[in-house]
Amino acid sequence: MGKAGELQLLVNQEAWATTGCFQTTNLGSLSMESGLRAAAAQLENRQKRFGLQLLGLPHRDQARKIVGAPTGIGPRLTNALAYTRRAEDKVLLEDPETLDGELIQEEEAKAKAEAEKHRPGLTTSTDGSRLDGGATGYAVGWKRGLTWKDIKTHLGDNQEAYDAECGAMARALEKAASRNLTPERVTIFSDAQAAIRRMASAEPGPGQQYALQARKHIAVWRRQGQVSPLRSSGVLPTKESRATRRPTSGRRSRRNSLTPAGWNG
């Protein structure tokens, strides 16, 4: 019996003690009733957390090289994380730039009504997902006349749905900045509130690379705008919320409360 088996015996004893079930109770039912996770899953999560902590160390730290090493614990951590020697770098900014704007949270019905309204400029919808097998990707869609256009991107097998949602919004902004005719307004609809909060902050952490990309695309979009002050606004409805961003001309608004799930520029 390995370590997982020994730990599972302790988990079973805890489940029996907390639920008061008989010793003959089916272990699957016992696990569901007690709410305790299987020992194998607990060990796997600990291994993943340890590997992620190592990858979060500075590049010059020798301990970081354990993940991906050909011997010892390296192969186990590599397999547990599906590590492909590509990890998101952390960037420490002296003066992190915020996404200036106003975010309005609304109920599902009102948010849906906002999404169905006709508005000038470019209006896009984004979505990211992760399959059970680990494949992750996102899509950005917008309407051109009576037809829909879309961009679909596969991110690989070592990303999360959160990364896909952030990447989708950054890609939507890139699409707006690269258009031949600069849209006077860009609206992004999304249902990922956590991703919206991430795009609002450029602080180090998961998804920072997409937040920095978003700021870069916004800067390009503004430079390509008209000489006169450019007024930009956006609506981001979700199942529970709608976010609106209205940058001001000449100075930045400090009304930043990114609690909904979407971004707009």
Buried (B, 14 or more C-beta within 10 A) or exposed (E): EEEBEEBBEEBBEEBBEEBEBEEEBEEEEBBEBBEBEBBBEBBBEEBBEBBBEBBBBEEEEEEBEBBBEEEEBBEEBBEBBEBEEEBBEBEEEEEBBBBBBBBBBBEEEBBBEBBEEEEEBBBBBBBBEBEEEEEBBBBBBBEEEEEEEEBEBEBEEBBBBBBBBBBBBBBBBBBBBEEEEBBBBBBBBBBBBEBBBBBBBBEBEBBBBBBBBBBBBBEBBBEBBEEEEBEBBBBBBBEBBBBBBBBBEEEEBEEBEBBBBBBBB
